C-alpha cells in the first residue's frame, strides 16, 4: 500500500497520490473538504494514484457533493484506469467532471 496524500500544486490545482481504498479515503474526505474550500475551482490530478477500488470512486463522488454545496466547480484529470472501469460499469461515469485527459481514458 502506498501512503495517500492530497497536495496543492498551484492556485486551484491539486494532486492525489497513493492508493485509494477503504483504509485511505476517510482521511481524504476530510482533507478535501478543508483544502478545496479555499478556491472557487479545483482541478484534481489523479495521475499519482496507484491502486484504486470502489472506495476511490466514492471519494470522488463525495468531493463532488462537497463542491456542489459550496457552488464550486471541480475537474478531474488523469483518472486511473481502475476508477474509469468502475465508473463505467456502475453507470456513474457521466457524473464525473472529467477534463480532456481523463475523458480519453473511459472505456
C-alpha positions as CSV (number, residue, x, y, z in Angstrom):
1,X,0.0,0.0,0.0
2,X,1.3,3.4,-1.0
3,X,0.6,6.3,1.5
4,X,-2.1,8.6,0.2
5,X,-1.7,12.4,0.0
6,X,-3.6,15.4,-1.3
7,X,-1.2,18.2,-2.3
8,X,-1.8,21.7,-3.6
9,X,0.4,22.3,-6.7
10,X,-0.8,25.8,-7.5
11,X,-3.9,28.0,-7.2
12,X,-6.9,25.7,-7.6
13,X,-4.6,22.8,-8.6
14,X,-4.3,19.6,-6.6
15,X,-2.6,16.2,-6.9
16,X,-3.7,13.0,-5.3
17,X,-1.0,10.3,-4.8
18,X,-1.1,6.8,-3.3
19,X,-3.7,4.1,-3.2
20,X,-7.4,4.9,-2.9
21,X,-9.0,2.1,-0.9
22,X,-11.2,1.7,2.2
23,X,-8.3,2.3,4.5
24,X,-7.2,5.5,3.0
25,X,-10.2,7.5,1.7
26,X,-11.7,8.5,5.0
27,X,-8.9,10.9,5.7
28,X,-9.1,12.4,2.2
29,X,-12.8,13.2,2.6
30,X,-12.0,15.5,5.5
31,X,-8.8,16.8,3.9
32,X,-10.6,17.6,0.6
33,X,-13.3,19.5,2.5
34,X,-10.7,21.7,4.1
35,X,-8.3,22.1,1.2
36,X,-10.8,22.7,-1.7
37,X,-12.9,25.2,0.3
38,X,-10.2,27.8,-0.3
39,X,-10.7,28.0,-4.1
40,X,-13.8,28.6,-6.4
41,X,-12.5,25.8,-8.7
42,X,-10.4,22.7,-8.1
43,X,-8.5,20.8,-10.8
44,X,-7.6,17.4,-9.3
45,X,-4.9,15.4,-11.0
46,X,-5.1,11.7,-10.2
47,X,-2.0,10.6,-12.1
48,X,-0.2,9.7,-8.9
49,X,-2.9,7.2,-7.8
50,X,-1.7,3.6,-7.7
51,X,-4.4,1.1,-6.9
52,X,-8.0,2.2,-6.6
53,X,-11.2,0.5,-5.8
54,X,-14.9,1.5,-5.3
55,X,-13.9,3.5,-2.2
56,X,-11.8,5.7,-4.5
57,X,-14.8,6.3,-6.7
58,X,-16.9,7.0,-3.6
59,X,-14.3,9.6,-2.5
60,X,-14.6,11.4,-5.9
61,X,-18.4,11.5,-5.7
62,X,-18.2,12.8,-2.1
63,X,-15.8,15.6,-3.2
64,X,-18.3,16.5,-6.0
65,X,-21.1,16.7,-3.4
66,X,-19.0,18.9,-1.2
67,X,-18.2,21.2,-4.2
68,X,-21.9,21.3,-5.1
69,X,-22.8,22.5,-1.6
70,X,-20.1,25.3,-1.9
71,X,-21.2,26.2,-5.5
72,X,-17.7,25.2,-6.6
73,X,-16.5,23.6,-9.9
74,X,-14.3,20.5,-9.8
75,X,-12.4,19.0,-12.8
76,X,-10.8,15.6,-12.6
77,X,-7.8,14.8,-14.8
78,X,-5.7,11.6,-15.3
79,X,-8.3,9.3,-14.0
80,X,-6.7,5.9,-13.3
81,X,-7.9,3.0,-15.5
82,X,-9.3,1.2,-12.4
83,X,-11.5,4.1,-11.5
84,X,-12.6,4.6,-15.1
85,X,-13.7,1.0,-15.3
86,X,-15.6,1.1,-12.0
87,X,-17.3,4.3,-13.1
88,X,-18.3,2.9,-16.4
89,X,-19.6,-0.5,-15.1
90,X,-21.7,1.3,-12.4
91,X,-23.0,3.8,-14.9
92,X,-21.5,6.7,-12.8
93,X,-19.0,7.9,-15.4
94,X,-21.4,10.6,-16.5
95,X,-21.4,12.1,-13.1
96,X,-17.6,12.7,-13.1
97,X,-16.5,16.1,-14.4
98,X,-13.6,14.8,-16.4
99,X,-11.0,17.0,-18.0
100,X,-10.0,16.1,-21.6
101,X,-7.1,13.9,-20.4
102,X,-9.3,11.8,-18.1
103,X,-12.3,11.6,-20.5
104,X,-10.0,9.8,-23.1
105,X,-9.4,7.1,-20.6
106,X,-13.0,6.0,-20.2
107,X,-13.6,2.5,-21.8
